[in-house]
Every structure is written in structure tokens, then in C-alpha cells.
Amino acid sequence: MTDFTSLAAGRPYLAIPGPSVVPDAVLRAMHHPSSNIYEGELVDMVPGLVDDLKRVARTAHHAAIYICNGHGLWEASLSNVTQAGDRVLVASNGRFGAGWADTARALGLGVSVVDSGMAQPWDLARLRAELLADTAHEIKAVLAVHVDTSGSIRNDVPVLRALLDEVGHPALLMVDCIASMGCETFEMDAWGVDVSITASQKGLMMPPGLGFVFFNDKAAARRSELERVSPYWDWRARSKPDVFYQYFCGTAPVQQLYGLRAALDMIHAEGIENVWNRHALLARAIWAAVEAWGQGGAMTLEVKDPAQRSHAVTALSLEAPDGTRLRKWCEEHLGLTLGIGLRATPWGHPEWDAHFRFGHMGHVSGQMILGLLGGVQAALTACDIAHGSGAVEAAAQVLAQKV
């Protein structure tokens, strides 16, 4: 009889690019009885939550909280600044830029997509040409994703703002920060972003379920020009409610809000710049390990230029079916779950055999990342997948140089 002791016993590690690891302090805070939603502690707490969310987004303007995921945020943001028949321009280089474009089409908008290719920098020449051709300024908004988790590219938002200013186009700049906010440097006001969106389940270290839209006065003025907006998506009452009930267009998500209070307290205690720096350092450790593995095998980073790589998620490839073999061994034998690949359309398993992802966003530390890399090292060895040596040591060296 074979004696096999499972190394997957104990607390599992979910290393996918969202939902991310939820801190114990947040889980404890969410273990809260239902509260009075008309007066008292909860009602007094929420205005401070909004102010602290704006600190993370680096904006002095407006914020609205929704009970939804990222797809809901795509719709919420568009519903407040466009109406059927309007045009939008989408800068796309991954699955989620394409997804926001699909939502715009479903809302009856005319959509022009400049697809630069998976994990490739935005094609600024084509974007410039689209904007210059729009002499009547029919394009009401430019939609862009800061970090598209499908290919793990980190896009240059200030460059897009500069392009709009250069050609003198009045379109709103709208940025999806769902995978980046609370992980990557993002300066909404300083970068000239008119609308930004993020969700609770990644850098904000919360379970899925809450969404946040930040908007400036220019975007607020656009909302005032629209004849109607769905009562649920309308950000006017949510951002400046006459009564607490209007913050959420109904019953407040009580337990989520207490968890959010704890998560924001953790972020601001660490300091948002320190949060950004931690993510950047941990990402560099991962890249060092992958580059070492790649010296003796087929593992590669999807984004070749380090300056364009996300600090929150890393997309990788192996020869099929080794990507699937690696993921399955990690989960079954170590309790370590890696992210599937998200390259092909429509959704499907074949892409998973060659592509996979590491999520390293939110509540992650040096020892967690070294554990992730050590687990992958064990899987490569156990699955007899060719790889170079010294990967974990290379990552450790990056982290050791911090002190």
C-alpha cells in the first residue's frame, strides 16, 4: 500500500489574478451582524469610506459605490456619460479591453476598437488617426484598461491623456483600474483621467461584490446633459445622496462595508506609495525567477519589456500541455492555485494548456511570493518539465537587495 501524505493539507493559497487573498482582519470585520441602515454607526461610517476610497484613486472629485462586479462597472460608467447612438473609441490589447467594448455595443453605442494585439502596447498612431478623423467630435469617450490581466500588460495612461490633449479632442478619458488600483501607481487627477473604475476583489483585498466609479466635474457635466439614466446606475444620487439609502439605491451591503473599512485601514496604515513599491518589488522577484526557469526550458513571460509588465499579475506560457500539467500538480499536491490563461476568444480550455498566470495583488508578502515560486519549482521538477536552475535563489536575491 502506497503511503502518500498530502502536501495540500492546511490553508490553500489562491494565486490567481482575482479574487485575491482576503486578509484575516477583513474577514473578521465582515463577521458583523446586520446593522440599522437608517441611522447609527453604519450611516456615520460610509462618508469616511468614500473619502478613503478617493485617497486610493488619488482624486479630489466624486465617487459612487455599486453592488456589482467589474462588468457592472463597465455598464455603470458608460450609462452616466453616453446614450444610444453615441460613439466611443476603445484602446484594446487584451480580453478586458475587448469586453468593455462589447458592453458598449450592447448599450447601443457605436464602437471603434484599435486592437493592438494581446499584451502589446497601444498603437498610438492608429489611435491618433481615429481621433483626428473625428472632426465632428462624435466620439464621446476613449475607453482604456490600465492593466489587462489576460496578458498582464501595464498600459501608459498619461500617454493617452497627452494624445487627447495634443489633437484637441474633448472625449472623456475613461480607465478600467480593476486589476491595478491598490497595486500599481495610479494618479487619477494628476494624469487627467475623467472616469476610473475599480472593484473590491483585487488590490482592495475584499471579496467580490462591490464596485467603485470615480468621476470628475467634466464627467459629471456630461451626465447632466443626458435625458435619462437607469435609476440603479445613476451616479448622481449615489455620489451626493440626500439620505443614506441613496448611496446604494436600496439596502446597503452591510458586511461588505465593514470589511472595506478594515481593508482601507490596512492600505492607509501601510501608505499607498509603500503599497505600490511592495507590489513592484515582488513583481521583480517573480520576473527574475521566470527568466531563470526560461534559460533551460520553454517558460516565457508574455510581456517582454519590464517597463510594460504589470506589478499585480504575470502572464506566462509553456509548451502545451505543460501549462495545464503545472497548474494541476500545484493545486492537487500543494494546495496552490495558479491562474488559467485568458488569451483566446471564445472562452475555452485549449489556451490553458500553454498559458497560465500568477496573481500577486493585494494582501501578498515576500514569504508568500517565495512560497509560490518554490511551489512552481517543485511542480516543474515533479512533472519533468524542462527548466533552468536557480530561479528561487534569483527571486530571493531581488528581495534581499531591499535591505
N, C-alpha and C positions, 0 to 999 in steps of 0.2 A: 504493500500500500504506500503510495507516494504521500509524503508529509509536506504539504505546502502551506506556509504561513503567509497570509495575505498582507502585503505592504500597503494596501489601500485602506486598511482599518484606521480609524481616527478621523480627524477633521479633514474633509476634502478641500482641495484648492481649485477654485474656478478661475482659470487664467484665460478666459475668453474676453473679447473686447466689448463687454457689457451684456447683461448686467455685471457689475463689478463686485468685488468683495465688500460686504457691508460691515462696518466696524461694530464691535460688541456694544459700544456706547450708544450707537444709533439704534440697534435692536432693542436695547433696554429702554431707551426713551420711547420707542414705539409701543412698548408694552404698557399702554396707558388706557385707563377707562375712557369711555365716550364722555365728551365734555359738553357743557352748555354752549350752544353756537350763537347765542344772542347777547350774552354779557359774561364778564368774568375773565379768567386767566387766558383762555384761548383768544378771545376777542382782543385783549390787550397785547398779546404776543405777536400777532401777524404783521402789524405795521413794521416792527423791527425786523422781521424775517424779510420783508420786501426790501428794506434798506440794505440789509446784509447781502441779499442776492445781487443787488446793483453794485455793491462793492466788488463782488466776484467778477461781474461783467464789465467792470470799470466804466460805469456810466452814471451820470447825474440826472438822467432823464426818467423814463417811465418803465414800469414793469407790470406784467399781468401773469397770474398763476392759473394754470388749467389742470384739470384732472384728465390726463391723456398721455400717450406716448409720443415719440418723435413724428410719426405720421400725422397725428392730430395737430402737432405744432406747425407742420408744413401748411395744413389747411387753415389753421387759425391765423397765421401770419399773412397769408395771401388774401384771406377773406376780408381783412381790415384795410387793404390798400389797393385792391383790384376788384373789377366786376367783369362779368361775362363779356367777351369781345375785346378786352384789353390784351396787350401783348407783353410778354416777359422774355428776357434773354437769360439762358442758363449756361454757366461755365461748368462743364462736367468733365470729370476724369475718374469716375468710379460709379459704383452701384447706387450710391445715395444721392449724388447729383442727378442721375437719371430718374431716381424715384421722386424727387421733388418736382421734376419736370412732368412726370406722369400725373401727379396731384394737380398741377396747374392745368393740364389738359382736361382733367375730369371736372374742373371748375368752369370750363368753357373759355379758357384763356387761349390766345394764340401764343404758341411756344416756339422759340428758335433756340436750338441747342448747338453750342460749339463743343463737340466731343473731342477732347484732346487725346483720348486713349487711356486705358487703365493705368493709373499710377504715373501718368506723365504730366508735367507742368502744364498749366493753362496755356493755350495757344493765343497769346495776346494780340498777335497780328490779325487773326480772324475775328477776335472779339472787337478790336478797334474797327475793323471793316464793317461789322454789323452795326455798331453804334453810329459810325459816320454815315452809313446808308440810311439811317432812320432820321431823315431831315425834319420830318413832322413830329418827332418825339412821341411816337406811338408806344414805344417800349416804356412801360411804367416802372419796371423793376428789373434789376440784374440779380439773379439767384446764384449763390456760390456756397460750397461746403468747405469749411476751414480744414477739417481732417476727414477724409473719406476713408472709413475703416475697411472698405473692401480691398483697397490696395495699399493702405497706410501712408498715403502721401499727405504732407502738410503744405497747404497752399498759401501763397503770399497775398494776404488780403490787402495790405497797404498798396501794393502794385495795382490792384484792380481799382481801388479808390482813385489812385493817381491817373489811371487811364480814363475814368469817367470825367475827372476834372480837366484833363488835357483836351478831350474832344468837346467839352462843354455840354455834356448830356445830363439832363435833370433826373434821370431814372434813380429810384431808390436803390441803395446797395443793401441787399438782404443776405445774411450769412448764417448758415447752419453750423452751430458750435456744439452740437450734441455730443460729439466724441472728444472735443477739445477743451471746453470750458472747465476750469478747475484742474487742468493738466498742462496746457500749453499757454504761453504768453498770448494774451488777447486783450486789446485795448479798444473797446467799442468807440468811445468818444474820440480818443486821440487818432484812431485810424479812419474816422469818418464813416463808420458803419451806421446806417439808418435803422435797421431792424436786425436783431440777432435772436436766435432761439437756442435753447438747451433743455435737457431733460434730466431727471433726477438720478438715473441709474448708472452713470459712468463716473465722471470726475467728482460729482457731488456726493458719491458714496451712499446712495439711497437705493431702496428697491424701486423698480419701475412704477410709474403711475402718476408722477407729477411732471408738468411741462411749464416752461417759463419763456415768455416773449418779452424782449426789451425793445423799446422804440423811442425815437427822438421826436422833437417837435415837428420836423418835416414830415415824418410818417404819420403823426397824429393829425396834421393838417390834411393829408391825403384821405384819412378815414372820414373826416368831416365833409369831404366832397361826395362821398358815396350816398346813394339814396337809401340803401338798406344793407344791414349785415345781420346774419343769423344771431339771435339773442345769446346763444351759447358762446359763439366765437367772438362777439363784440368786445373789444378790449377797453372800451371807454368806461363802463361801469366797474370792470374788474380793477382797473388801474386807479380810479378815483371813486370808490364806492360811497354812496350816501349812507348805506347801512352795511354792516359786516357781511350779511347774507349775499351781497352782490359780488364780493371778492371771488366767489366760486360758482356764481349763477345757480345757487342752491346750497345744499348741505356741504359743509366743509369736510375735507378728508382729515379728520382729527388726528389719527395716529400717525399719518404721513407727516403732518405739520410738526408734531413733536419730534419725530425723527430728523426732519430737516433742521430744526433748531439745533439739535445736537451736532449734526454734520457741519453746519455753518460755524458753530463754535469751534470745532476742531480745525477747520480751514483757517479761520482768522487767528486762532491761537498760534498756529504754525507760521502764518503770514503768507499771503498769496504768492509773493515773489519766491519765498522759500519752497512753496508747493511746486511752482514751475521749475525751479532749479533741481528739486529732488527727482521729478519726472525726467528731466533732461539727463541727469547723471545715470539713472537706472537704465534709460534707453541706450546710452552709450555702452554700458556694460553688456547689454543684450547683443548689440551690434558686434562688439568685439568677439563674443562667443560664436556667433553665427559665422563671422568671417573666418575664424579658426576652423570650425567644422567644415566649411566650404573648401578649405585647402586640400582636403583629402576625399572629397565627395561631391555630391550634386546639390547640396543645400545652398540656396542663394536668397538674398534679400530682394524683395520686389522693387524697392526704390533704391536706385544705385547711388544717388547723390545724398550724402549725410545731411546736407543743409535742407533737403526736402522731405526727410523722414519724420514721421510723427514721433512724439515722445510718449504717446499713450497706447499705441498699437503697432505691432510689427508684422507685416505680411511676408511669408516665406514660401519657397517652393522646393520640392524634391521630385525625383522621377516617380511617376505613377507605378505602382500603388503605394509607394513608401510613405506618402503623407498620411494616408488613412491608417496604415500599419503603425506608424509612430503615434498617432493620436490615440488609437485604441489601446495600445500597450500602456501608455501613460495613464489612461483612465482606469483600465481594468486592474493594473498591477500596482499603481502608486496612488490612486485617488487624485490624479492631476488631470484636469480637463483643459485641453487646448482648443482654440477656436477653429471652426471649419473655414475653408476657403470660400470666398464670395466673388468669384470673377465672372462666371458665365451667366447668361440670361437665356431661358428662364432658370429658376432655381433647380438644382439637380445635383445628384451625388457624383457624377464623373469628375467634376472640378475638385472635389475633396481629396481625390486620390493623389493629386500632385501639389495642392496648395493648402496651407493652413496658416493660422495666425496666433501670435501671443498677445494677450491683453495685459497691459501693465499700467492701469489707470486707477486713480483714486487712492484707496487705502492699501498701498503697497510699500514695502520696505526693502532694504538691501538683502536681508536674510530670506525674504520671500522670493526675490528675483534669483538669488543664488540657488534656492531650492528648486525653482522652476527649471533653471539651466541644468542643475545636477540631475533632475528627473529626466530631462530630454537626453542628456548624456547616457544615462542608464538604458533608455529606450533604444537609442541608436545602437548601442552595444548588443542588447538582448535581441534586437531584430536583425542584426548583422547588416545594418545599413552603413555603407562606406562613409567615413567622416574623418576629418583631420583631428589632431590631438591638441591638448592644451586650451580647450575652449573655456572651461570653468575657471581655470587659472587666469586666462586673459580678462574675463569679466571681473574676477576678484581684484586684479591689478588696477582696473579702472576705478573700482570703488575705494581701494586702498589709497589711491592718489588724492582722495578728497582731504585727508588729514595731514 
